[in-house]
Amino acid sequence: MTDGPTYGFDTLQIHAGARPDPATGARQTPIYQSTAYVFRDAEHAAALFNLQEVGYIYSRLTNPTVAALQERVAVLEGGVGAVCCSSGHAAQIMALFPLMQPGCNVVVSTRLYGGTVTQFSQTIKRFGWHAKFVDFDDLKAVKAAIDDNTRAVFCESIANPGGYITDLRAVADVADAAGLPLVVDNTSATPYLCRPIEHGATLVVHSLTKYLTGNGTVTGGVVVDSGTFDWSASDKFPSLSAPEPAYHGLKFHETFGPLAFTFHGIAIGLRDLGMTLNPQAAHYTLCGIETLSLRMERHVENAQKIASWLEGHDAVEAVTYAGLESSPYYDRVAKVCPKGAGALFTVALKGGYDACIKFVDTLEIFSHVANLGDTRSLVIHSASTTHRQLTPEQQAAAGAAPNVVRLSIGIEDADDLIADLDRALTAAGS
Ligand SMILES: *Cc1c(COP(=O)(O)O)cnc(C)c1O
């Protein structure tokens, strides 16, 4: 099909990027389990290596199954291109890699997935990069944190673990005024609930592992490029604007225009960092995305119902769901994610740390796992698991205090989930 704004989301989630297999007519996108692709002749090979012609060379860089997924996610996010990678964390490195150099920093929100806090506060230092953590509800603080060496601003749309909503437009305006790209992790919202590019984001990253695949079978990630950032407006992004020594002096922005970031991500990022998504994982994700809107509607409906019920429970101190009127983020839902506040939130128990442990151990339908965005309902006690590496201050700032559990509400019968939670809360209180 020809992809265009004339098609609705429900149509695009099934058809964008996919076409009947030219060789066999296979309707579902086949798993092209091939490492390499035969060149028509030596001239064709040279044109591919020179990036004068787009095609397949070697599956570390490009693969037809992965390409179909890249196109589909790019279309759903309203971007011009996308690069799939081996995980959500790989996508974050791949997003920053063309922008950063040793000595540069990225201004990031304190409200992030626990693994991202560790990646940004510790691991990226090995590359000579530095992250400055700021409360993104305080726009003055975001602005103040930006300095001459800042190369990007990073946040989540619906943020972990509490389901907080970021005012993306306001943050994008701050980044814009400083001539910097805003990178938004849209994993918890998915493009069905929120399209960050429409709010001014330059790049969108995802863990495909979560809602996009949707059934807990795949580890994968993707970076989507809006194609709107002018990489040549300053000398801050030489990998994109100046001759790139890692590709015999090619000027990516001059050569590829709005696709500069995408081409750089494939020709250099995947080529040299090798964080490639495998075609089988891409196939599972293509299948999963076909039902994204249906699943997200049910995720949101269940989350809304369960969060309201939990808020009225005696054993519960607080519920962070932004879809509740009690949430300070309630007003942002209509603006940022009008189809709903997602299905991820935290619950603070009056019984503290011990009650949380008893609660997660008693639940039956909810699985105690370090994952989110599955069809199955999931629970985790962040302070003793995903956020264990963080200091108490970082835990509190990230919404992962010791008396808090995070719920990822699945698409089962809401009444069954409520009965399960009720039983576990009673056990935790006794
Ligand atoms: C899971 C997750 C990640 C990391 O993704 P992986 O696929 O596990 O590497 C990043 N950000 C958010 C919001 C996530 O939920």
The ligand as an SDF file (V2000), in Angstrom:
LIG
                    3D

 15 15  0  0  0  0  0  0  0  0999 V2000
   12.1110   -1.4000   29.0050 C   0  0  0  0  0  0  0  0  0  0  0  0
   12.3640    0.0280   28.8160 C   0  0  0  0  0  0  0  0  0  0  0  0
   13.5880    0.4780   28.3060 C   0  0  0  0  0  0  0  0  0  0  0  0
   14.7090   -0.4720   27.9490 C   0  0  0  0  0  0  0  0  0  0  0  0
   14.3010   -1.3390   26.9440 O   0  0  0  0  0  0  0  0  0  0  0  0
   14.9660   -2.7920   26.7250 P   0  0  0  0  0  0  0  0  0  0  0  0
   14.2810   -3.2990   25.5190 O   0  0  0  0  0  0  0  0  0  0  0  0
   14.6810   -3.5850   27.9600 O   0  0  0  0  0  0  0  0  0  0  0  0
   16.4320   -2.5520   26.5530 O   0  0  0  0  0  0  0  0  0  0  0  0
   13.7640    1.8270   28.1240 C   0  0  0  0  0  0  0  0  0  0  0  0
   12.8040    2.7040   28.4440 N   0  0  0  0  0  0  0  0  0  0  0  0
   11.6230    2.3100   28.9430 C   0  0  0  0  0  0  0  0  0  0  0  0
   10.5950    3.3300   29.2510 C   0  0  0  0  0  0  0  0  0  0  0  0
   11.3540    0.9730   29.1410 C   0  0  0  0  0  0  0  0  0  0  0  0
   10.1790    0.5940   29.6320 O   0  0  0  0  0  0  0  0  0  0  0  0
  1  2  1  0
  2  3  1  0
  2 14  2  0
  3  4  1  0
  3 10  2  0
  4  5  1  0
  5  6  1  0
  6  7  2  0
  6  8  1  0
  6  9  1  0
 10 11  1  0
 11 12  2  0
 12 13  1  0
 12 14  1  0
 14 15  1  0
M  END
$$$$
